[in-house]
Amino acid sequence: MRKRRQYWMAMAVTAVVAAGVLAGCGDKEDDGGKVETQTEESAKSQKEESVASGSAAEESAETKEVQEGKDDSQGEGQKADVESGSQDGQQAEAQDEGAGDAVEKNDVFGEFQTKTLDGEDVDQELFGKSDLTMVNIWGTFCGPCIREMPDLGELSREYADKGFQMVGIISDVSKPGDETALEIVESTEADYTHLVIPKDANMQYRILKNAQVVPTTIFLDKDGNQIGDTYPGAKSKKQWTAIIDEMLGKVSNE
């Protein structure tokens, strides 16, 4: 009796274990199905993402290509602007060269009419009175200008019989009879011709463009053409003597 009871208990346990095993297997199969389904869905999702990424990459490439095209277009525009600027520069250079030719063929100041500090009428024919004219552009406010004027007065007198003349241009005086200018000329014995610059924009430009600072000195031949360099700043009598001798040598060889 006891053996039979043990037998049925054993069979019951076996049945329970078998049921559990079968149940476990069923769960595994379901899990496997789920895993397989998830794997397929993941693969499908990855494929869709890959396609989307490919499309995004293509769009990005197209966008980049379009942007590069725009950049290239802008570069060409900038290059064209640069070339245009270069052409403008060439035109300006050509104009400058033309202006240089004009200076060589014509005088520095062009045709003009003005007055001396003493009130006399004067024009470009002034330069034809001597082989060499030393033009000193100065201002009544300029200390270095005034300090060198006694030496310039002496040079004007010493070279008067050598085809040389000195001409002063007062940068800040537009009318004859300016008291300050007259006092400076008298006190420094700079008794050569001094011109005033009328309030004529063209004449002011043509004259004062040669002077970035005062004093500034240039030399002209009898036709009004510039000889040698432009000399900014004041110099000693000895320095001016050497320069004047050199300029006289140049005009005598023309």
Rosetta blueprint (number, residue, H / E / L):
1 M L
2 R H
3 K H
4 R H
5 R H
6 Q H
7 Y H
8 W H
9 M H
10 A H
11 M H
12 A H
13 V H
14 T H
15 A H
16 V H
17 V H
18 A H
19 A H
20 G H
21 V H
22 L H
23 A H
24 G H
25 C H
26 G H
27 D H
28 K H
29 E H
30 D H
31 D H
32 G H
33 G H
34 K H
35 V H
36 E H
37 T H
38 Q H
39 T H
40 E H
41 E H
42 S H
43 A H
44 K H
45 S H
46 Q H
47 K H
48 E H
49 E H
50 S H
51 V H
52 A H
53 S H
54 G H
55 S H
56 A H
57 A H
58 E H
59 E H
60 S H
61 A H
62 E H
63 T H
64 K H
65 E H
66 V H
67 Q H
68 E H
69 G H
70 K H
71 D H
72 D H
73 S H
74 Q H
75 G H
76 E H
77 G H
78 Q H
79 K H
80 A H
81 D H
82 V H
83 E H
84 S H
85 G H
86 S H
87 Q H
88 D H
89 G H
90 Q H
91 Q H
92 A H
93 E H
94 A H
95 Q H
96 D H
97 E H
98 G H
99 A H
100 G H
101 D H
102 A H
103 V H
104 E H
105 K H
106 N L
107 D L
108 V L
109 F L
110 G L
111 E L
112 F L
113 Q E
114 T E
115 K E
116 T E
117 L L
118 D L
119 G L
120 E L
121 D E
122 V E
123 D E
124 Q H
125 E H
126 L H
127 F H
128 G H
129 K H
130 S L
131 D L
132 L E
133 T E
134 M E
135 V E
136 N E
137 I E
138 W E
139 G L
140 T L
141 F L
142 C L
143 G H
144 P H
145 C H
146 I H
147 R H
148 E H
149 M H
150 P H
151 D H
152 L H
153 G H
154 E H
155 L H
156 S H
157 R H
158 E H
159 Y L
160 A L
161 D L
162 K L
163 G L
164 F E
165 Q E
166 M E
167 V E
168 G E
169 I E
170 I E
171 S L
172 D L
173 V L
174 S L
175 K L
176 P L
177 G L
178 D L
179 E H
180 T H
181 A H
182 L H
183 E H
184 I H
185 V H
186 E H
187 S H
188 T H
189 E L
190 A L
191 D L
192 Y L
193 T E
194 H E
195 L E
196 V E
197 I L
198 P L
199 K L
200 D L
201 A H
202 N H
203 M H
204 Q H
205 Y H
206 R H
207 I H
208 L H
209 K L
210 N L
211 A L
212 Q L
213 V L
214 V L
215 P L
216 T E
217 T E
218 I E
219 F E
220 L E
221 D E
222 K L
223 D L
224 G L
225 N L
226 Q E
227 I E
228 G E
229 D E
230 T E
231 Y E
232 P E
233 G L
234 A L
235 K L
236 S L
237 K H
238 K H
239 Q H
240 W H
241 T H
242 A H
243 I H
244 I H
245 D H
246 E H
247 M H
248 L H
249 G H
250 K H
251 V H
252 S H
253 N L
254 E L
